Amino acid sequence: MKSLALHLLFLAVTCSVGYAQKKNETEIPDKPKLVVGIVVDQMRYDFLTRYWDKYGDDGFKKLVQQGVLCRQLYYNYVPTYTGPGHASIYTGTSPAMHGIVGNHWYVKDNRATTYCTQDDKTESIGTTSPAGKQSPRNLFSSTITDQLQLTNLGDSKVIGIALKDRGAILPAGNMADAAYWYDDACRCWISSSFYMKELPEWVKRFNDKKYPDQYLSGEWNTLYPIQQYTESLQDDNPYETIVKGKTSPTFPYNLKEIAQAYQTSSILRTTPFGNSLTTLFAIDAVMSENMGKGKSTDMLCVSFSSTDYVGHSFGPYSVESEDCYLRLDRDLATMITVIEKYLGKENVLFFLTADHGVSDVPAHLKDIKIPAGYINEAALMNKAKSFCAQHFGDSLVLNYINNQFYLDDTKINALKQDRCEIQKKLALHLIGTESVAYAYTYCDMLQQSYVHFPAEYIQHGFHPLRSGDVMLCFKPNYMEFEQRGTTHGEPFSYDAHVPLIWYGWKVKSGNVIDQRYEITDIAVTLANMLQVMEPTGATGKVIKGIIKQEKSE
């Protein structure tokens, strides 16, 4: 780990020298030189407040105390997944318009699922694995990054970075200079032929440093004495995943032994060091690409993915999750400090939000007498198939994904029965299932205009070219998942309420906005700040009260 610290020290010193000549220039430009969009994967709003006393002064606290905090920001659709979340943040609209209705969805014509950034027409760049065969072509709307490029005739520099491919690709948009994501096979940052023919030299040099090997040769232990993690459950509890090579879900984690047990380097993702690796790479990108040094505004889109991997495995009340956020706080402090020294605070606009929240572990909730439960997906599928076979002479069900049943249109047409009636009868039957609160149909979504929860949220997540025939909404705290760990995807506050913080450039200091806003408002607000057109499918509105001399609503 020593070389990592030396690398950061070198970056900080280099930035200080580069900015020293301009330190007395405090005039704030009409537009920021660089926008840094930060998405913390799976960061529920209360992670900001629960760990507040343990955060340092230069990470989350600095953003909040010297910036603007929007305390009531919510997702306005389902499913609340990573792909739709990143797309909605940067397009200013919901899946009903941008088309990313899930991380995966079912394609009836192909009788197969597809991935949100899958693009078989592309080739991997920087690896021999197929992990780079990705692009943003499944997006139906432009992004704020696209609009920035359009306005500046391609003179802006736009780069997306995340461990997850979708976390880098969807924010960067269609006109990006590059998107980079992590490949477990080569333990390196890679890209796609959609963006480039080969990796830039600076990326090759970064990969040659073999930082993942250094992380995976050590261990993950708590940042502070474990007794101080009072915001979490005890370390050894029955609600967390037990990783291979261990007999309990407890610290410390010998990463070398665990990686050998799994026979892959993917375990790096489920540690805070995945975020640290992302931080190093993002800083290198800014400096190597001279971002913020040109005539036009540049944009860096960074997504921290490890919080999601850790959250899924251990849950939101685990010591592992708390430690991951405390370490992310330090990574944020490093990135913000280095970029500020490189360009000057007045030249950089930061915003931080999340792509979704997360549910508490149902087993834990049940043990403390809060209503919760697990959904038996196989039983649900059998119930749907049996009903269709009994009433229509055929199971009709092709697939179940994203809480949606996809039915066989060819067989329905052969039955010469009304498609909408078949959907309606199946939906009414499924409402009788213990875990199902509501059920809606494809025809409902096309023919109705809903204004009430949860139907409105389901409609915002519905696209006629990609969604299923019957859509379910489960009871709160019910999920399709294993007994240990947790997930997300529902319309409820634990999945929908996320932080939004603005910092730098012309942003007010220490301001709090309590008015309710939606995730689709971020890109529209950015368009207003950057003086560019909103993304093509934008449905959000401008958030007031962020910029100095601007009144909040």
Phi, psi and omega per residue, in radians:
M1 nan -0.261 -3.080
K2 -1.052 -0.712 -3.107
S3 -1.161 -0.500 3.091
L4 -1.149 -0.773 3.122
A5 -1.105 -0.719 3.116
L6 -1.126 -0.645 3.125
H7 -1.113 -0.765 3.120
L8 -1.136 -0.700 3.109
L9 -1.074 -0.740 3.112
F10 -1.061 -0.770 3.140
L11 -1.086 -0.783 -3.115
A12 -1.103 -0.764 3.128
V13 -1.121 -0.767 3.128
T14 -1.042 -0.766 -3.142
C15 -1.123 -0.737 -3.127
S16 -1.062 -0.744 3.128
V17 -1.151 -0.738 -3.094
G18 -1.149 -0.518 -3.085
Y19 -1.701 -0.151 -3.030
A20 -1.008 -0.670 -3.087
Q21 -1.207 -0.309 -3.067
K22 -1.911 0.114 -2.990
K23 -1.110 -0.375 3.138
N24 -1.592 -0.090 3.133
E25 -1.536 1.775 -3.054
T26 -1.894 0.122 3.115
E27 -1.145 2.242 -3.112
I28 -1.507 2.180 -3.105
P29 -1.203 2.813 3.140
D30 -1.081 -0.621 3.082
K31 -2.263 2.622 3.099
P32 -1.147 2.590 3.071
K33 -1.287 -0.550 -3.120
L34 -2.515 2.364 2.978
V35 -1.893 2.242 3.091
V36 -1.984 1.869 3.084
G37 -1.611 2.138 -3.098
I38 -2.014 2.147 3.049
V39 -2.023 2.144 3.082
V40 -1.740 1.920 -3.034
D41 -1.122 2.124 3.088
Q42 1.317 0.364 -3.128
M43 -1.446 1.709 3.036
R44 -1.186 2.652 -3.031
Y45 -0.998 -0.692 -3.034
D46 -1.213 -0.191 3.050
F47 -1.174 -0.426 3.082
L48 -1.251 -0.693 -3.062
T49 -1.571 -0.633 -3.087
R50 -1.114 -0.682 -3.081
Y51 -1.724 0.146 -2.997
W52 -0.909 -0.818 -3.064
D53 -1.151 -0.322 -3.128
K54 -1.730 -0.189 3.094
Y55 -1.227 2.612 3.077
G56 -1.354 -3.106 -3.063
D57 -1.451 -0.274 -2.960
D58 -1.961 0.116 3.130
G59 -1.910 -1.986 3.140
F60 -0.993 -0.734 -3.108
K61 -1.088 -0.715 3.129
K62 -1.092 -0.772 3.136
L63 -1.050 -0.777 -3.103
V64 -1.274 -0.846 -3.034
Q65 -1.266 -0.461 3.126
Q66 -1.966 0.223 -3.132
G67 -2.347 -2.674 -3.135
V68 -2.133 2.199 3.121
L69 -1.831 2.148 3.013
C70 -1.668 1.892 -2.993
R71 -1.477 -0.237 -3.074
Q72 -2.164 1.113 3.093
L73 -1.850 2.255 -3.063
Y74 -2.321 2.643 2.920
Y75 -1.351 2.534 -3.045
N76 -2.041 0.449 -3.116
Y77 -2.721 3.000 2.904
V78 -2.293 2.629 0.150
P79 -1.550 2.496 3.108
T80 -1.501 1.436 3.136
Y81 -2.064 3.029 -3.091
T82 -1.118 -0.842 -3.118
G83 -1.051 -0.995 3.101
P84 -1.037 -0.621 -3.123
G85 -1.102 -0.884 3.125
H86 -1.111 -0.686 3.126
A87 -1.115 -0.731 -3.099
S88 -1.204 -0.665 3.106
I89 -1.014 -0.766 -2.983
Y90 -1.686 -0.218 3.064
T91 -1.721 -0.336 -3.105
G92 1.284 0.380 3.120
T93 -2.575 3.066 -3.077
S94 -1.737 3.035 3.128
P95 -1.000 -0.434 3.105
A96 -1.031 -0.408 -3.137
M97 -1.968 -0.783 -3.079
H98 -1.441 -0.272 2.968
G99 1.534 -0.125 3.129
I100 -1.510 1.501 -2.987
V101 -1.492 -0.016 3.105
G102 -3.129 3.095 2.971
N103 -1.200 -0.618 3.025
H104 -2.325 2.780 2.959
W105 -2.632 2.890 -3.075
Y106 -1.641 2.394 3.095
V107 -1.940 1.911 -3.053
K108 -1.062 -0.714 -3.092
D109 -1.067 -0.583 -3.107
N110 -1.662 -0.153 -3.052
R111 0.921 0.766 -3.098
A112 -2.757 2.778 3.039
T113 -1.490 2.696 3.058
T114 -2.206 2.731 -3.127
Y115 -1.700 2.594 -2.971
C116 -1.078 -0.488 3.101
T117 -2.045 0.244 -3.138
Q118 -1.106 2.324 3.100
D119 -2.614 1.687 -3.085
D120 -1.254 -0.133 3.112
K121 -1.458 -0.123 -3.133
T122 -1.786 2.970 3.090
E123 -2.174 2.677 3.086
S124 -1.237 2.449 3.069
I125 -2.081 2.107 3.114
G126 1.705 -0.001 3.119
T127 -2.679 2.733 3.069
T128 -1.595 -0.110 3.118
S129 -1.403 2.863 3.125
P130 -1.400 0.152 -3.039
A131 -1.115 -0.303 -3.115
G132 -1.634 0.032 -3.108
K133 -1.406 1.215 -3.030
Q134 -2.445 2.769 3.032
S135 -2.920 3.013 3.097
P136 -1.568 0.290 -3.001
R137 -1.112 -0.321 3.112
N138 -1.361 -0.159 3.074
L139 -1.261 2.315 3.083
F140 -1.633 -0.254 -3.098
S141 -2.030 2.722 2.989
S142 -1.324 2.894 3.105
T143 -1.909 2.944 3.070
I144 -1.108 -0.532 3.083
T145 -1.186 -0.642 3.051
D146 -1.106 -0.768 -3.105
Q147 -1.134 -0.609 3.076
L148 -1.106 -0.778 3.119
Q149 -1.147 -0.716 3.128
L150 -1.056 -0.831 -3.106
T151 -1.086 -0.705 -3.082
N152 -1.661 0.250 3.077
L153 0.939 0.686 3.094
G154 1.402 0.117 -3.094
D155 -1.398 -0.334 3.073
S156 -1.292 2.700 3.057
K157 -1.912 2.199 -3.097
V158 -2.198 2.203 -3.130
I159 -2.368 2.368 3.050
G160 -1.962 2.422 -3.085
I161 -2.436 2.285 3.037
A162 -2.928 2.712 2.980
L163 -1.065 -0.745 3.123
K164 -1.401 2.373 3.127
D165 -1.041 -0.802 -3.101
R166 -1.141 -0.482 3.113
G167 -1.283 -0.311 3.090
A168 -1.732 -0.696 -2.977
I169 -1.319 -0.857 -3.048
L170 -1.151 -0.728 3.062
P171 -1.117 -0.693 -3.075
A172 -1.180 -0.482 3.045
G173 1.413 -2.938 -3.019
N174 -1.446 -0.457 -3.062
M175 -1.814 0.251 -3.075
A176 -1.085 2.603 3.004
D177 -1.237 -0.598 -3.121
A178 -2.909 2.684 2.893
A179 -2.361 2.380 -3.105
Y180 -2.223 2.427 3.063
W181 -2.460 2.977 -2.987
Y182 -1.682 2.375 3.102
D183 -1.944 2.088 -3.131
D184 -1.101 -0.572 -3.049
A185 -1.107 -0.779 -3.114
C186 -1.746 -0.077 -3.066
R187 0.951 0.838 -3.048
C188 -2.628 2.904 3.065
W189 -1.480 2.345 -3.080
I190 -2.280 3.099 3.080
S191 -2.605 -2.832 -3.061
S192 -2.273 2.701 3.072
S193 -1.156 -0.190 3.020
F194 -1.046 -0.551 -3.069
Y195 -1.809 -0.593 -2.935
M196 -2.774 2.892 3.089
K197 -1.619 -0.502 3.069
E198 -2.694 2.809 3.137
L199 -1.166 2.491 3.026
P200 -1.066 2.758 -3.107
E201 -1.056 -0.631 -3.104
W202 -1.156 -0.593 3.093
V203 -1.208 -0.718 3.096
K204 -1.060 -0.754 3.133
R205 -1.105 -0.723 3.131
F206 -1.080 -0.825 3.129
N207 -1.070 -0.594 -3.132
D208 -1.156 -0.344 -3.141
K209 -1.289 -0.267 3.025
K210 1.015 0.734 3.117
Y211 -1.010 -0.713 3.121
P212 -0.988 -0.648 3.117
D213 -1.096 -0.668 3.133
Q214 -1.152 -0.771 3.115
Y215 -1.083 -0.776 -3.048
L216 -1.352 -0.080 3.064
S217 -1.605 -0.087 -3.101
G218 -1.936 -2.655 -3.139
E219 -2.323 2.814 3.014
W220 -1.901 1.944 3.038
N221 -2.124 2.952 -3.109
T222 -1.185 2.560 3.138
L223 -1.157 -0.658 3.123
Y224 -2.073 2.920 3.047
P225 -0.925 2.362 -2.977
I226 -1.076 -0.400 3.121
Q227 -1.149 -0.332 -3.113
Q228 -1.454 -0.100 -3.095
Y229 -1.507 1.094 -3.031
T230 -1.372 -0.148 3.104
E231 -1.479 -0.030 -3.059
S232 -2.128 2.881 3.024
L233 -1.191 2.965 3.069
Q234 -1.041 2.652 -3.016
D235 -1.057 -0.731 -3.125
D236 -1.685 1.803 3.124
N237 -2.498 2.849 -3.025
P238 -1.458 0.194 -3.049
Y239 -1.842 0.033 -3.040
E240 -2.006 2.616 3.109
T241 -1.202 2.386 3.048
I242 -1.682 2.025 -3.087
V243 -1.341 2.750 3.128
K244 -1.039 2.468 3.126
G245 1.597 -0.063 3.116
K246 -2.227 2.763 3.116
T247 -1.850 -0.098 3.117
S248 -2.637 2.733 3.140
P249 -1.486 1.115 -3.003
T250 -2.288 2.718 3.041
F251 -1.323 2.688 -0.062
P252 -1.484 2.884 3.101
Y253 -1.946 2.024 3.081
N254 -1.414 1.771 -2.992
L255 -1.204 -0.553 3.114
K256 -1.122 -0.796 -3.141
E257 -1.179 -0.688 -3.124
I258 -1.181 -0.729 3.109
A259 -1.075 -0.667 3.103
Q260 -1.187 -0.645 3.136
A261 -1.145 -0.669 3.137
Y262 -1.508 -0.241 -3.094
Q263 0.987 0.674 3.093
T264 -2.792 2.753 3.098
S265 -1.551 0.088 -3.055
S266 -1.095 -0.344 3.127
I267 -1.036 -0.419 3.113
L268 -0.993 -0.596 3.141
R269 -1.086 -0.598 -3.073
T270 -1.629 0.651 3.032
T271 -2.449 2.809 3.076
P272 -1.108 -0.297 -3.058
F273 -1.288 -0.303 2.983
G274 -1.113 -0.652 3.063
N275 -1.218 -0.665 3.123
S276 -1.121 -0.711 3.085
L277 -1.088 -0.729 3.107
T278 -1.090 -0.709 3.125
T279 -1.065 -0.859 3.126
L280 -1.007 -0.770 -3.091
F281 -1.192 -0.693 3.139
A282 -1.117 -0.754 3.106
I283 -1.093 -0.759 3.122
D284 -1.078 -0.662 3.133
A285 -1.094 -0.789 -3.134
V286 -1.039 -0.813 -3.061
M287 -1.336 -0.731 -3.097
S288 -1.228 -0.546 3.138
E289 -1.651 0.069 -3.131
N290 0.922 0.717 -3.126
M291 -1.184 2.418 -3.099
G292 1.474 0.067 -3.090
K293 -1.833 -0.089 -3.092
G294 -1.641 -2.993 -3.129
K295 -1.327 -0.556 -3.065
S296 -1.816 2.774 3.102
T297 -1.148 2.310 3.049
D298 -1.789 2.867 -3.137
M299 -2.475 2.227 3.073
L300 -1.954 2.146 3.136
C301 -1.904 1.946 -3.082
V302 -2.040 2.254 3.064
S303 -2.092 2.237 3.108
F304 -1.649 1.865 -2.973
S305 -1.539 -0.440 -2.982
S306 -1.131 -0.494 3.091
T307 -1.040 -0.578 3.121
D308 -1.258 -0.809 3.130
Y309 -1.062 -0.772 3.128
V310 -1.141 -0.748 -3.138
G311 -1.070 -0.770 3.112
H312 -1.046 -0.748 -3.048
S313 -1.302 -0.649 -2.956
F314 -2.082 -0.291 3.109
G315 1.558 2.830 -3.022
P316 -1.309 -0.188 3.110
Y317 -1.947 0.428 3.125
S318 -1.606 2.672 3.021
V319 -1.086 -0.602 -3.138
E320 -1.061 -0.782 3.133
S321 -1.153 -0.750 3.127
E322 -1.063 -0.790 -3.141
D323 -1.107 -0.645 3.125
C324 -1.082 -0.711 3.134
Y325 -1.277 -0.621 3.101
L326 -1.148 -0.634 3.092
R327 -1.312 -0.637 3.061
L328 -1.068 -0.656 3.094
D329 -0.971 -0.719 3.103
R330 -1.214 -0.676 3.102
D331 -1.114 -0.735 3.095
L332 -1.068 -0.760 3.128
A333 -1.026 -0.738 3.116
T334 -1.087 -0.861 -3.082
M335 -1.121 -0.792 -3.131
I336 -1.106 -0.801 -3.111
T337 -1.076 -0.812 -3.111
V338 -1.123 -0.788 -3.116
I339 -1.171 -0.666 3.090
E340 -1.095 -0.748 3.132
K341 -1.182 -0.527 -3.113
Y342 -1.304 -0.707 -3.029
L343 -2.073 -0.362 -3.040
G344 1.646 2.324 -3.083
K345 -0.985 -0.646 -3.081
E346 -1.199 -0.204 -3.107
N347 -1.804 -0.067 -3.048
V348 -2.160 2.286 3.036
L349 -1.868 2.098 3.064
F350 -1.846 2.492 2.854
F351 -2.395 2.552 -3.112
L352 -2.292 2.292 3.081
T353 -2.626 -2.902 3.135
A354 -2.385 2.745 -3.106
D355 -1.508 -0.187 3.098
H356 3.043 3.006 3.054
G357 -1.765 -2.472 -3.125
V358 -2.856 2.621 3.094
S359 -1.506 2.627 2.939
D360 -1.169 2.762 3.129
V361 -1.185 2.091 -3.100
P362 -0.958 -0.670 3.133
A363 -1.053 -0.687 3.092
H364 -1.151 -0.792 -3.141
L365 -1.062 -0.744 3.136
K366 -1.091 -0.660 -3.129
D367 -1.179 -0.418 3.112
I368 -1.861 0.348 2.970
K369 1.247 0.421 3.018
I370 -1.674 2.309 -3.115
P371 -0.989 2.224 -3.119
A372 -2.923 2.910 3.122
G373 -3.110 3.110 -3.127
Y374 -2.026 2.565 -3.121
I375 -1.774 2.230 3.090
N376 -1.542 1.721 -3.060
E377 -1.088 -0.694 -3.140
A378 -1.112 -0.734 3.126
A379 -1.153 -0.660 3.116
L380 -1.127 -0.741 3.103
M381 -1.106 -0.764 3.128
N382 -1.115 -0.649 3.124
K383 -1.102 -0.751 3.133
A384 -1.180 -0.782 -3.124
K385 -1.129 -0.737 -3.123
S386 -1.129 -0.724 3.124
F387 -1.088 -0.804 -3.129
C388 -1.126 -0.719 3.137
A389 -1.117 -0.689 -3.112
Q390 -1.231 -0.668 -3.026
H391 -1.718 -0.389 -3.070
F392 -2.197 0.024 3.073
G393 1.407 0.067 -3.140
D394 -2.735 2.626 -3.108
S395 -1.151 -0.561 3.074
L396 1.146 -0.402 -3.022
V397 -1.369 2.130 3.095
L398 -1.577 -0.730 -3.006
N399 -2.842 2.729 3.022
Y400 -2.290 2.085 -3.127
I401 -2.724 2.570 3.119
N402 0.987 0.651 -3.118
N403 1.112 0.466 -3.078
Q404 -2.300 2.454 3.015
F405 -1.724 2.290 3.051
Y406 -1.821 2.181 -3.102
L407 -1.800 2.765 -3.081
D408 -1.444 1.823 -3.109
D409 -1.114 -0.627 -3.128
T410 -1.091 -0.788 3.127
K411 -1.199 -0.643 3.110
I412 -1.121 -0.735 3.105
N413 -1.099 -0.658 3.132
A414 -1.168 -0.526 3.112
L415 -1.263 -0.309 -3.109
K416 0.995 0.692 3.067
Q417 -2.013 2.751 -3.109
D418 -1.199 2.159 -3.099
R419 -1.049 -0.737 -3.106
C420 -1.119 -0.648 3.133
E421 -1.185 -0.686 3.099
I422 -1.102 -0.793 3.103
Q423 -1.029 -0.792 -3.083
K424 -1.102 -0.773 -3.125
K425 -1.126 -0.720 3.115
L426 -1.147 -0.732 3.140
A427 -1.059 -0.798 3.140
L428 -1.114 -0.629 3.114
H429 -1.157 -0.703 -3.081
L430 -1.266 -0.438 3.107
I431 -1.076 -0.408 3.108
G432 -1.292 -0.119 3.106
T433 -1.287 2.497 -3.040
E434 -0.927 -0.740 -3.012
S435 -1.516 -0.255 -3.027
V436 -1.549 2.166 3.107
A437 -1.618 -0.746 -3.116
Y438 -2.466 2.723 3.034
A439 -2.491 2.351 -3.124
Y440 -2.246 2.826 -3.086
T441 -2.016 2.841 3.045
Y442 -0.952 -0.774 -3.138
C443 -1.144 -0.664 3.058
D444 -0.987 -0.824 -3.073
M445 -1.124 -0.599 3.134
L446 -1.360 -0.598 -2.962
Q447 -1.697 -0.371 -3.081
Q448 -1.872 2.831 3.012
S449 -2.213 1.725 -3.009
Y450 -1.477 2.514 3.109
V451 -2.208 0.011 -3.096
H452 -2.039 2.652 3.099
F453 -1.323 2.440 0.026
P454 -1.663 -0.055 -3.064
A455 -1.008 -0.674 3.136
E456 -1.063 -0.723 -3.133
Y457 -1.169 -0.685 3.112
I458 -1.142 -0.691 3.126
Q459 -1.154 -0.648 3.084
H460 -1.151 -0.402 3.120
G461 -1.705 0.080 -3.068
F462 -1.699 2.298 2.990
H463 -2.248 2.210 -3.031
P464 -1.067 -0.386 -3.133
L465 -1.536 -0.205 -3.010
R466 -2.332 -0.266 -3.058
S467 -1.538 2.910 -3.082
G468 -1.476 -3.009 -3.084
D469 -1.601 -0.576 3.107
V470 -2.296 2.189 -3.072
M471 -1.989 2.283 -3.078
L472 -1.851 2.564 2.947
C473 -2.148 2.083 -3.092
F474 -1.484 2.920 3.048
K475 -1.140 2.698 3.097
P476 -0.998 2.473 3.090
N477 1.199 0.300 2.981
Y478 -1.810 2.456 -3.092
M479 -2.654 2.735 2.990
E480 -1.619 1.703 -3.100
F481 -2.902 3.002 3.116
E482 -1.324 2.937 -3.097
Q483 -1.206 -0.392 3.095
R484 -1.946 2.400 -3.077
G485 1.550 -3.029 -3.045
T486 -2.694 -3.134 3.130
T487 -2.644 -2.866 -3.086
H488 -2.677 3.113 3.116
G489 2.367 -0.144 -3.051
E490 -1.646 2.989 -3.108
P491 -1.522 -0.023 -3.014
F492 -1.345 2.864 -2.977
S493 -0.978 -0.625 -3.110
Y494 -1.128 -0.433 3.079
D495 -1.742 -0.340 -2.977
A496 -1.828 -0.403 -3.058
H497 -1.620 2.019 -3.079
V498 -2.303 2.816 3.105
P499 -1.344 2.744 2.943
L500 -2.515 2.086 -3.118
I501 -2.243 2.378 3.066
W502 -2.010 2.503 -3.065
Y503 -2.718 2.561 3.046
G504 1.673 -2.869 3.085
W505 0.614 -2.075 -3.106
K506 -1.722 0.270 -3.038
V507 -1.259 2.413 3.081
K508 -1.062 2.773 -3.123
S509 -1.859 2.168 3.051
G510 1.251 0.452 -3.124
N511 -1.642 2.555 3.107
V512 -2.170 2.311 3.095
I513 -1.959 2.093 -3.095
D514 -1.772 -0.074 3.100
Q515 -1.189 2.526 3.133
R516 -1.298 2.255 3.043
Y517 -2.242 2.947 -3.118
E518 -2.066 2.781 -3.070
I519 -1.022 -0.497 -3.125
T520 -1.261 -0.133 -3.133
D521 -1.445 -0.277 -3.057
I522 -1.137 -0.907 -3.084
A523 -1.125 -0.633 3.125
V524 -1.183 -0.675 3.077
T525 -1.119 -0.741 3.087
L526 -1.085 -0.726 3.120
A527 -1.046 -0.698 3.111
N528 -1.147 -0.724 3.130
M529 -1.163 -0.715 -3.046
L530 -1.539 -0.053 3.109
Q531 1.035 0.849 3.071
V532 -2.235 2.901 3.083
M533 -1.185 2.601 3.048
E534 -1.140 2.717 3.036
P535 -0.959 2.687 -2.933
T536 -1.034 -0.545 -3.119
G537 -1.836 0.226 -2.988
A538 -0.999 2.373 3.090
T539 -2.177 -0.025 -3.094
G540 -1.416 -3.108 3.119
K541 -2.270 2.885 -3.110
V542 -1.316 2.303 3.047
I543 -1.435 2.134 -3.106
K544 -1.627 2.629 3.045
G545 1.697 0.199 -3.133
I546 -1.591 -0.766 -3.036
I547 -1.536 2.525 3.107
K548 -1.007 2.466 -3.115
Q549 1.190 0.314 3.089
E550 -2.050 2.245 -3.103
K551 -1.466 2.471 3.039
S552 -1.402 2.805 -3.121
E553 -1.305 nan nan
